[in-house]
């Protein structure tokens, strides 16, 4: 049987679906994580002190 050898169509669809969901999750999380970074006015007022 040719179906039992190699990657079957169902396996390919599952891999493609999981990959798409993973990329979608990362694309969704990036703006949510980047909005937690300090704003430009906070960075401008900050200072670094070294003793």
CHARMM-style PDB file with segment names, atoms N, HN, CA, C and O in Angstrom:
ATOM      1  N   UNK     1       0.842  -1.193   0.000  1.00  0.00      PROA
ATOM      2  CA  UNK     1       0.000   0.000   0.000  1.00  0.00      PROA
ATOM      3  C   UNK     1       0.879   1.245   0.000  1.00  0.00      PROA
ATOM      4  O   UNK     1       1.829   1.351   0.775  1.00  0.00      PROA
ATOM      5  N   UNK     2       0.554   2.159  -0.859  1.00  0.00      PROA
ATOM      6  HN  UNK     2      -0.218   2.072  -1.489  1.00  0.00      PROA
ATOM      7  CA  UNK     2       1.339   3.386  -0.970  1.00  0.00      PROA
ATOM      8  C   UNK     2       1.036   4.339   0.173  1.00  0.00      PROA
ATOM      9  O   UNK     2       1.861   5.187   0.515  1.00  0.00      PROA
ATOM     10  N   UNK     3      -0.150   4.203   0.769  1.00  0.00      PROA
ATOM     11  HN  UNK     3      -0.820   3.514   0.492  1.00  0.00      PROA
ATOM     12  CA  UNK     3      -0.525   5.121   1.846  1.00  0.00      PROA
ATOM     13  C   UNK     3       0.252   4.873   3.128  1.00  0.00      PROA
ATOM     14  O   UNK     3       0.480   5.811   3.892  1.00  0.00      PROA
ATOM     15  N   UNK     4       0.660   3.652   3.384  1.00  0.00      PROA
ATOM     16  HN  UNK     4       0.474   2.890   2.763  1.00  0.00      PROA
ATOM     17  CA  UNK     4       1.323   3.343   4.643  1.00  0.00      PROA
ATOM     18  C   UNK     4       2.776   3.804   4.665  1.00  0.00      PROA
ATOM     19  O   UNK     4       3.381   3.855   5.736  1.00  0.00      PROA
ATOM     20  N   UNK     5       3.347   4.136   3.524  1.00  0.00      PROA
ATOM     21  HN  UNK     5       2.856   4.094   2.654  1.00  0.00      PROA
ATOM     22  CA  UNK     5       4.738   4.563   3.472  1.00  0.00      PROA
ATOM     23  C   UNK     5       4.834   6.087   3.458  1.00  0.00      PROA
ATOM     24  O   UNK     5       4.048   6.766   2.797  1.00  0.00      PROA
ATOM     25  N   UNK     6       5.795   6.605   4.187  1.00  0.00      PROA
ATOM     26  HN  UNK     6       6.433   6.054   4.725  1.00  0.00      PROA
ATOM     27  CA  UNK     6       6.034   8.047   4.179  1.00  0.00      PROA
ATOM     28  C   UNK     6       4.951   8.826   4.913  1.00  0.00      PROA
ATOM     29  O   UNK     6       4.205   8.277   5.724  1.00  0.00      PROA
ATOM     30  N   UNK     7       4.885  10.093   4.615  1.00  0.00      PROA
ATOM     31  HN  UNK     7       5.491  10.539   3.956  1.00  0.00      PROA
ATOM     32  CA  UNK     7       3.928  10.990   5.255  1.00  0.00      PROA
ATOM     33  C   UNK     7       2.604  10.898   4.505  1.00  0.00      PROA
ATOM     34  O   UNK     7       2.542  11.091   3.291  1.00  0.00      PROA
ATOM     35  N   UNK     8       1.562  10.601   5.249  1.00  0.00      PROA
ATOM     36  HN  UNK     8       1.612  10.444   6.235  1.00  0.00      PROA
ATOM     37  CA  UNK     8       0.245  10.516   4.632  1.00  0.00      PROA
ATOM     38  C   UNK     8      -0.375  11.901   4.547  1.00  0.00      PROA
ATOM     39  O   UNK     8       0.114  12.854   5.154  1.00  0.00      PROA
ATOM     40  N   UNK     9      -1.440  11.997   3.798  1.00  0.00      PROA
ATOM     41  HN  UNK     9      -1.837  11.223   3.305  1.00  0.00      PROA
ATOM     42  CA  UNK     9      -2.118  13.275   3.605  1.00  0.00      PROA
ATOM     43  C   UNK     9      -2.629  13.820   4.940  1.00  0.00      PROA
ATOM     44  O   UNK     9      -2.518  15.018   5.201  1.00  0.00      PROA
ATOM     45  N   UNK    10      -3.180  12.959   5.776  1.00  0.00      PROA
ATOM     46  HN  UNK    10      -3.269  11.986   5.563  1.00  0.00      PROA
ATOM     47  CA  UNK    10      -3.700  13.401   7.069  1.00  0.00      PROA
ATOM     48  C   UNK    10      -2.583  13.930   7.956  1.00  0.00      PROA
ATOM     49  O   UNK    10      -2.771  14.921   8.662  1.00  0.00      PROA
ATOM     50  N   UNK    11      -1.428  13.284   7.929  1.00  0.00      PROA
ATOM     51  HN  UNK    11      -1.276  12.479   7.356  1.00  0.00      PROA
ATOM     52  CA  UNK    11      -0.288  13.766   8.708  1.00  0.00      PROA
ATOM     53  C   UNK    11       0.135  15.154   8.240  1.00  0.00      PROA
ATOM     54  O   UNK    11       0.436  16.026   9.055  1.00  0.00      PROA
ATOM     55  N   UNK    12       0.158  15.354   6.938  1.00  0.00      PROA
ATOM     56  HN  UNK    12      -0.085  14.646   6.275  1.00  0.00      PROA
ATOM     57  CA  UNK    12       0.536  16.661   6.400  1.00  0.00      PROA
ATOM     58  C   UNK    12      -0.458  17.729   6.831  1.00  0.00      PROA
ATOM     59  O   UNK    12      -0.059  18.833   7.202  1.00  0.00      PROA
ATOM     60  N   UNK    13      -1.751  17.412   6.784  1.00  0.00      PROA
ATOM     61  HN  UNK    13      -2.076  16.516   6.482  1.00  0.00      PROA
ATOM     62  CA  UNK    13      -2.772  18.386   7.191  1.00  0.00      PROA
ATOM     63  C   UNK    13      -2.627  18.712   8.672  1.00  0.00      PROA
ATOM     64  O   UNK    13      -2.768  19.871   9.064  1.00  0.00      PROA
ATOM     65  N   UNK    14      -2.347  17.711   9.498  1.00  0.00      PROA
ATOM     66  HN  UNK    14      -2.232  16.770   9.180  1.00  0.00      PROA
ATOM     67  CA  UNK    14      -2.159  17.960  10.932  1.00  0.00      PROA
ATOM     68  C   UNK    14      -0.933  18.828  11.190  1.00  0.00      PROA
ATOM     69  O   UNK    14      -0.983  19.745  12.009  1.00  0.00      PROA
ATOM     70  N   UNK    15       0.154  18.548  10.505  1.00  0.00      PROA
ATOM     71  HN  UNK    15       0.195  17.802   9.840  1.00  0.00      PROA
ATOM     72  CA  UNK    15       1.367  19.350  10.680  1.00  0.00      PROA
ATOM     73  C   UNK    15       1.128  20.783  10.227  1.00  0.00      PROA
ATOM     74  O   UNK    15       1.563  21.726  10.888  1.00  0.00      PROA
ATOM     75  N   UNK    16       0.441  20.949   9.107  1.00  0.00      PROA
ATOM     76  HN  UNK    16       0.088  20.183   8.570  1.00  0.00      PROA
ATOM     77  CA  UNK    16       0.152  22.294   8.604  1.00  0.00      PROA
ATOM     78  C   UNK    16      -0.765  23.052   9.558  1.00  0.00      PROA
ATOM     79  O   UNK    16      -0.570  24.247   9.776  1.00  0.00      PROA
ATOM     80  N   UNK    17      -1.760  22.380  10.128  1.00  0.00      PROA
ATOM     81  HN  UNK    17      -1.919  21.409   9.951  1.00  0.00      PROA
ATOM     82  CA  UNK    17      -2.687  23.045  11.046  1.00  0.00      PROA
ATOM     83  C   UNK    17      -1.989  23.457  12.335  1.00  0.00      PROA
ATOM     84  O   UNK    17      -2.204  24.565  12.827  1.00  0.00      PROA
ATOM     85  N   UNK    18      -1.166  22.588  12.882  1.00  0.00      PROA
ATOM     86  HN  UNK    18      -0.992  21.688  12.482  1.00  0.00      PROA
ATOM     87  CA  UNK    18      -0.448  22.916  14.116  1.00  0.00      PROA
ATOM     88  C   UNK    18       0.559  24.035  13.867  1.00  0.00      PROA
ATOM     89  O   UNK    18       0.727  24.917  14.708  1.00  0.00      PROA
ATOM     90  N   UNK    19       1.220  24.004  12.728  1.00  0.00      PROA
ATOM     91  HN  UNK    19       1.083  23.287  12.044  1.00  0.00      PROA
ATOM     92  CA  UNK    19       2.170  25.072  12.399  1.00  0.00      PROA
ATOM     93  C   UNK    19       1.463  26.409  12.250  1.00  0.00      PROA
ATOM     94  O   UNK    19       1.950  27.431  12.733  1.00  0.00      PROA
ATOM     95  N   UNK    20       0.318  26.404  11.584  1.00  0.00      PROA
ATOM     96  HN  UNK    20      -0.078  25.574  11.191  1.00  0.00      PROA
ATOM     97  CA  UNK    20      -0.450  27.640  11.413  1.00  0.00      PROA
ATOM     98  C   UNK    20      -0.932  28.166  12.755  1.00  0.00      PROA
ATOM     99  O   UNK    20      -0.886  29.371  13.003  1.00  0.00      PROA
ATOM    100  N   UNK    21      -1.393  27.276  13.617  1.00  0.00      PROA
ATOM    101  HN  UNK    21      -1.430  26.298  13.415  1.00  0.00      PROA
ATOM    102  CA  UNK    21      -1.846  27.698  14.943  1.00  0.00      PROA
ATOM    103  C   UNK    21      -0.687  28.255  15.766  1.00  0.00      PROA
ATOM    104  O   UNK    21      -0.860  29.233  16.493  1.00  0.00      PROA
ATOM    105  N   UNK    22       0.484  27.647  15.660  1.00  0.00      PROA
ATOM    106  HN  UNK    22       0.625  26.853  15.069  1.00  0.00      PROA
ATOM    107  CA  UNK    22       1.652  28.141  16.386  1.00  0.00      PROA
ATOM    108  C   UNK    22       2.081  29.515  15.921  1.00  0.00      PROA
ATOM    109  O   UNK    22       2.366  30.391  16.738  1.00  0.00      PROA
ATOM    110  N   UNK    23       2.128  29.708  14.620  1.00  0.00      PROA
ATOM    111  HN  UNK    23       1.897  28.996  13.956  1.00  0.00      PROA
ATOM    112  CA  UNK    23       2.496  31.025  14.073  1.00  0.00      PROA
ATOM    113  C   UNK    23       1.447  32.056  14.453  1.00  0.00      PROA
ATOM    114  O   UNK    23       1.789  33.185  14.804  1.00  0.00      PROA
ATOM    115  N   UNK    24       0.179  31.686  14.390  1.00  0.00      PROA
ATOM    116  HN  UNK    24      -0.099  30.769  14.105  1.00  0.00      PROA
ATOM    117  CA  UNK    24      -0.888  32.606  14.791  1.00  0.00      PROA
ATOM    118  C   UNK    24      -0.793  32.985  16.257  1.00  0.00      PROA
ATOM    119  O   UNK    24      -1.039  34.135  16.622  1.00  0.00      PROA
ATOM    120  N   UNK    25      -0.440  32.027  17.098  1.00  0.00      PROA
ATOM    121  HN  UNK    25      -0.241  31.093  16.803  1.00  0.00      PROA
ATOM    122  CA  UNK    25      -0.272  32.321  18.519  1.00  0.00      PROA
ATOM    123  C   UNK    25       0.869  33.284  18.778  1.00  0.00      PROA
ATOM    124  O   UNK    25       0.745  34.197  19.594  1.00  0.00      PROA
ATOM    125  N   UNK    26       1.976  33.082  18.089  1.00  0.00      PROA
ATOM    126  HN  UNK    26       2.076  32.339  17.426  1.00  0.00      PROA
ATOM    127  CA  UNK    26       3.127  33.984  18.256  1.00  0.00      PROA
ATOM    128  C   UNK    26       2.791  35.379  17.758  1.00  0.00      PROA
ATOM    129  O   UNK    26       3.122  36.373  18.405  1.00  0.00      PROA
ATOM    130  N   UNK    27       2.130  35.453  16.602  1.00  0.00      PROA
ATOM    131  HN  UNK    27       1.861  34.646  16.077  1.00  0.00      PROA
ATOM    132  CA  UNK    27       1.763  36.756  16.037  1.00  0.00      PROA
ATOM    133  C   UNK    27       0.777  37.472  16.953  1.00  0.00      PROA
ATOM    134  O   UNK    27       0.792  38.700  17.033  1.00  0.00      PROA
ATOM    135  N   UNK    28      -0.070  36.732  17.637  1.00  0.00      PROA
ATOM    136  HN  UNK    28      -0.082  35.734  17.573  1.00  0.00      PROA
ATOM    137  CA  UNK    28      -1.016  37.340  18.572  1.00  0.00      PROA
ATOM    138  C   UNK    28      -0.317  37.810  19.843  1.00  0.00      PROA
ATOM    139  O   UNK    28      -0.658  38.864  20.380  1.00  0.00      PROA
ATOM    140  N   UNK    29       0.645  37.054  20.324  1.00  0.00      PROA
ATOM    141  HN  UNK    29       0.922  36.198  19.888  1.00  0.00      PROA
ATOM    142  CA  UNK    29       1.305  37.396  21.583  1.00  0.00      PROA
ATOM    143  C   UNK    29       2.328  38.522  21.457  1.00  0.00      PROA
ATOM    144  O   UNK    29       2.556  39.248  22.424  1.00  0.00      PROA
ATOM    145  N   UNK    30       2.943  38.683  20.299  1.00  0.00      PROA
ATOM    146  HN  UNK    30       2.758  38.093  19.513  1.00  0.00      PROA
ATOM    147  CA  UNK    30       3.974  39.715  20.157  1.00  0.00      PROA
ATOM    148  C   UNK    30       3.477  41.119  20.502  1.00  0.00      PROA
ATOM    149  O   UNK    30       4.150  41.801  21.275  1.00  0.00      PROA
ATOM    150  N   UNK    31       2.351  41.593  19.982  1.00  0.00      PROA
ATOM    151  HN  UNK    31       1.805  41.039  19.353  1.00  0.00      PROA
ATOM    152  CA  UNK    31       1.891  42.929  20.373  1.00  0.00      PROA
ATOM    153  C   UNK    31       1.516  43.018  21.852  1.00  0.00      PROA
ATOM    154  O   UNK    31       1.702  44.059  22.483  1.00  0.00      PROA
ATOM    155  N   UNK    32       0.989  41.928  22.401  1.00  0.00      PROA
ATOM    156  HN  UNK    32       0.838  41.082  21.889  1.00  0.00      PROA
ATOM    157  CA  UNK    32       0.612  41.950  23.812  1.00  0.00      PROA
ATOM    158  C   UNK    32       1.841  42.048  24.711  1.00  0.00      PROA
ATOM    159  O   UNK    32       1.804  42.724  25.739  1.00  0.00      PROA
ATOM    160  N   UNK    33       2.904  41.394  24.339  1.00  0.00      PROA
ATOM    161  HN  UNK    33       2.935  40.845  23.504  1.00  0.00      PROA
ATOM    162  CA  UNK    33       4.133  41.455  25.130  1.00  0.00      PROA
ATOM    163  C   UNK    33       4.855  42.779  24.911  1.00  0.00      PROA
ATOM    164  O   UNK    33       5.382  43.359  25.861  1.00  0.00      PROA
ATOM    165  N   UNK    34       4.886  43.263  23.676  1.00  0.00      PROA
ATOM    166  HN  UNK    34       4.458  42.792  22.904  1.00  0.00      PROA
ATOM    167  CA  UNK    34       5.613  44.503  23.400  1.00  0.00      PROA
ATOM    168  C   UNK    34       4.927  45.725  24.004  1.00  0.00      PROA
ATOM    169  O   UNK    34       5.589  46.735  24.241  1.00  0.00      PROA
ATOM    170  N   UNK    35       3.633  45.665  24.257  1.00  0.00      PROA
ATOM    171  HN  UNK    35       3.095  44.844  24.065  1.00  0.00      PROA
ATOM    172  CA  UNK    35       2.960  46.811  24.867  1.00  0.00      PROA
ATOM    173  C   UNK    35       3.330  46.966  26.338  1.00  0.00      PROA
ATOM    174  O   UNK    35       3.045  48.007  26.931  1.00  0.00      PROA
ATOM    175  N   UNK    36       3.956  45.963  26.939  1.00  0.00      PROA
ATOM    176  HN  UNK    36       4.188  45.118  26.457  1.00  0.00      PROA
ATOM    177  CA  UNK    36       4.385  46.062  28.335  1.00  0.00      PROA
ATOM    178  C   UNK    36       5.733  46.758  28.481  1.00  0.00      PROA
ATOM    179  O   UNK    36       6.171  47.004  29.605  1.00  0.00      PROA
ATOM    180  N   UNK    37       6.399  47.079  27.382  1.00  0.00      PROA
ATOM    181  HN  UNK    37       6.044  46.878  26.469  1.00  0.00      PROA
ATOM    182  CA  UNK    37       7.677  47.775  27.430  1.00  0.00      PROA
ATOM    183  C   UNK    37       7.446  49.218  27.882  1.00  0.00      PROA
ATOM    184  O   UNK    37       6.383  49.781  27.622  1.00  0.00      PROA
ATOM    185  N   UNK    38       8.422  49.818  28.550  1.00  0.00      PROA
ATOM    186  HN  UNK    38       9.286  49.360  28.761  1.00  0.00      PROA
ATOM    187  CA  UNK    38       8.245  51.198  28.990  1.00  0.00      PROA
ATOM    188  C   UNK    38       8.146  52.160  27.811  1.00  0.00      PROA
ATOM    189  O   UNK    38       8.762  51.948  26.767  1.00  0.00      PROA
ATOM    190  N   UNK    39       7.371  53.208  27.992  1.00  0.00      PROA
ATOM    191  HN  UNK    39       6.871  53.381  28.841  1.00  0.00      PROA
ATOM    192  CA  UNK    39       7.177  54.178  26.917  1.00  0.00      PROA
ATOM    193  C   UNK    39       8.407  55.080  26.784  1.00  0.00      PROA
ATOM    194  O   UNK    39       9.313  55.045  27.617  1.00  0.00      PROA
ATOM    195  N   UNK    40       8.420  55.874  25.738  1.00  0.00      PROA
ATOM    196  HN  UNK    40       7.684  55.903  25.061  1.00  0.00      PROA
ATOM    197  CA  UNK    40       9.578  56.723  25.448  1.00  0.00      PROA
ATOM    198  C   UNK    40       9.789  57.780  26.527  1.00  0.00      PROA
ATOM    199  O   UNK    40      10.933  58.092  26.856  1.00  0.00      PROA
ATOM    200  N   UNK    41       8.715  58.339  27.086  1.00  0.00      PROA
ATOM    201  HN  UNK    41       7.785  58.086  26.818  1.00  0.00      PROA
ATOM    202  CA  UNK    41       8.898  59.367  28.118  1.00  0.00      PROA
ATOM    203  C   UNK    41       9.465  58.772  29.402  1.00  0.00      PROA
ATOM    204  O   UNK    41      10.230  59.443  30.096  1.00  0.00      PROA
ATOM    205  N   UNK    42       9.122  57.566  29.730  1.00  0.00      PROA
ATOM    206  HN  UNK    42       8.501  57.021  29.167  1.00  0.00      PROA
ATOM    207  CA  UNK    42       9.694  56.916  30.912  1.00  0.00      PROA
ATOM    208  C   UNK    42      11.168  56.606  30.673  1.00  0.00      PROA
ATOM    209  O   UNK    42      11.991  56.790  31.569  1.00  0.00      PROA
ATOM    210  N   UNK    43      11.501  56.147  29.496  1.00  0.00      PROA
ATOM    211  HN  UNK    43      10.832  55.998  28.768  1.00  0.00      PROA
ATOM    212  CA  UNK    43      12.906  55.879  29.188  1.00  0.00      PROA
ATOM    213  C   UNK    43      13.735  57.154  29.178  1.00  0.00      PROA
ATOM    214  O   UNK    43      14.906  57.124  29.556  1.00  0.00      PROA
ATOM    215  N   UNK    44      13.155  58.276  28.756  1.00  0.00      PROA
ATOM    216  HN  UNK    44      12.204  58.301  28.449  1.00  0.00      PROA
ATOM    217  CA  UNK    44      13.884  59.540  28.717  1.00  0.00      PROA
ATOM    218  C   UNK    44      14.175  60.053  30.123  1.00  0.00      PROA
ATOM    219  O   UNK    44      15.206  60.688  30.345  1.00  0.00      PROA
ATOM    220  N   UNK    45      13.290  59.790  31.068  1.00  0.00      PROA
ATOM    221  HN  UNK    45      12.453  59.274  30.888  1.00  0.00      PROA
ATOM    222  CA  UNK    45      13.484  60.267  32.439  1.00  0.00      PROA
ATOM    223  C   UNK    45      14.338  59.333  33.282  1.00  0.00      PROA
ATOM    224  O   UNK    45      14.744  59.698  34.385  1.00  0.00      PROA
ATOM    225  N   UNK    46      14.609  58.164  32.794  1.00  0.00      PROA
ATOM    226  HN  UNK    46      14.279  57.867  31.898  1.00  0.00      PROA
ATOM    227  CA  UNK    46      15.375  57.205  33.585  1.00  0.00      PROA
ATOM    228  C   UNK    46      16.856  57.558  33.560  1.00  0.00      PROA
ATOM    229  O   UNK    46      17.346  58.213  32.640  1.00  0.00      PROA
ATOM    230  N   UNK    47      17.542  57.111  34.580  1.00  0.00      PROA
ATOM    231  HN  UNK    47      17.144  56.578  35.327  1.00  0.00      PROA
ATOM    232  CA  UNK    47      18.983  57.339  34.649  1.00  0.00      PROA
ATOM    233  C   UNK    47      19.645  56.092  35.221  1.00  0.00      PROA
ATOM    234  O   UNK    47      19.031  55.319  35.956  1.00  0.00      PROA
ATOM    235  N   UNK    48      20.898  55.921  34.867  1.00  0.00      PROA
ATOM    236  HN  UNK    48      21.396  56.549  34.269  1.00  0.00      PROA
ATOM    237  CA  UNK    48      21.663  54.784  35.357  1.00  0.00      PROA
ATOM    238  C   UNK    48      22.762  55.314  36.254  1.00  0.00      PROA
ATOM    239  O   UNK    48      23.563  56.157  35.849  1.00  0.00      PROA
ATOM    240  N   UNK    49      22.792  54.809  37.479  1.00  0.00      PROA
ATOM    241  HN  UNK    49      22.141  54.124  37.808  1.00  0.00      PROA
ATOM    242  CA  UNK    49      23.822  55.234  38.429  1.00  0.00      PROA
ATOM    243  C   UNK    49      24.753  54.066  38.698  1.00  0.00      PROA
ATOM    244  O   UNK    49      24.312  52.953  38.984  1.00  0.00      PROA
ATOM    245  N   UNK    50      26.048  54.337  38.601  1.00  0.00      PROA
ATOM    246  HN  UNK    50      26.406  55.241  38.369  1.00  0.00      PROA
ATOM    247  CA  UNK    50      27.046  53.312  38.861  1.00  0.00      PROA
ATOM    248  C   UNK    50      27.897  53.782  40.027  1.00  0.00      PROA
ATOM    249  O   UNK    50      28.438  54.887  40.007  1.00  0.00      PROA
ATOM    250  N   UNK    51      28.012  52.945  41.035  1.00  0.00      PROA
ATOM    251  HN  UNK    51      27.572  52.046  41.051  1.00  0.00      PROA
ATOM    252  CA  UNK    51      28.821  53.310  42.208  1.00  0.00      PROA
ATOM    253  C   UNK    51      30.239  52.837  42.052  1.00  0.00      PROA
ATOM    254  OT1 UNK    51      31.064  53.055  42.939  1.00  0.00      PROA
TER     255      UNK     51
END
